[in-house]
Amino acid sequence: MRVLSTVFILCLYFVSALAAANEKLNPYQIIHDPFAMPILQKKPVLDSEAANSEHKALTKELKLFSTLRAGRRSMANVSGRILKIGESIEGYKLIEVYERSVILIKKQQRTRLTLDGTDE
């Protein structure tokens, strides 16, 4: 029994030492997911026609992967990010979640993303 407790204490010591050493090596380490899709940002356009084409281009960059309907706790996976109702991605706020689509709003312009990739 004494051997097991000694082994347990040594394991805890090594785990805590490794964790402390990892923090001391680089406390300003940037955490990056190499599998995440890059999100490109575009410059704002003043012309209304150009703004509509930019709006369509941005919604093409946003892609709906899945939805989870649970009333006020509904969620959606938009471009690899899990969003709850009320959260935003690239300035678009998620306001409604349906079985195969979601409604996003930006500057009072509503956009529907669907699982098959079409938007309205």
N, C-alpha and C positions, 0 to 999 in steps of 0.2 A: 504494500500500500504506500509505503514511504517513497518507493521508486516512482510510482505513478504520479504522486504529487510533485516530486522533483521534476519529472519530465514535463508535466503540465506547466509548472512555473517557468521552466526554461523556454517552452514554446511561447508562452505569453510574453516573455522578455524579448525574444527574437522578433516576434510580430510587431511589438511596439517599437523596437529599435529600427526595424525596417521602415515602418510608417514615419517615424521621426526623421530618418535619414532621407527619405523621399521628399519630405516637405522642405528640408534644409537645402537640398540640391538646387531646386529651382522653384521658389515660392511664386514667381510670376509666370508660370507655365501657362501657355494658351492651350486650352483643351479644344481639339478639333476632331470631328468625326470624319474620317476619310471616305465614308460611304454616303455622306450627305450630299444632296444635289446642290450645286452652287446657285445662289440667288443673285441674279443680275438686276441692278437698279438703273433706271433710265432717268434722264434729266426732264424736268417738267416743261411742257409746251404751252404757250399762251393761246394759240389759235384753237377755236372750239372743234374744228374738223380734225386738226392734228391731235387734240386732246382725246377725241373719240377713237382715233386710230391707235393712240398710245394706250388708251383704256383696253382696247381689244388685244393689243400686243401683251400687256401685263397680265390679262386674264388667260392668255395662251400660256404664259410662263407658270401660272398657278394651275396645279393639277389636283383633282380630287381622287384620292386613292381608296378611301373607305368612309363609311358613316356609321354612327351608333346612335340610335334614337332612344332617348330615355327622358322624355319630357324636358324640364328645365336643365337637366344634366346631360343633354345630348352633346355629342362630340363628332369631330370629323378630322380625317387625316388629309391635310391640304399641303401638297408639295413636301411631304415628309414630316410636317409638324402637326402634332395633335392639338387641335383647338377646341375649346369649350365655347358655348354661346357667349358672345360679348368680347371674346379675345380677337386680336388683330394679327394680320400677316401682310407686310408690305403696304400698310395703310388701308387694307380691306378688313372690315369688321364682320365676323360671322354672326348673322342674326337669326337664321332659320336652318334647321337640318331636316331633310326628308329622307325617305328610304334609299333613293339613288341619286340625290342631288342636295346641294346647299345653296343658300342665298347669302351673298356678300354685299356689303354696301361701302361705298367710298364717295364722299362729297355728294351725298343724296342720290347717287347713281347705283341702282341695284344690278347685280350680276348673278346669274345662276351658273354654277359649275355642276356638271353631271359626271357620273362614273365612266361613261363612254367617251368622255373628252370633249363633248360639244358644250358650248356656252351660249347663253341668250342675253 
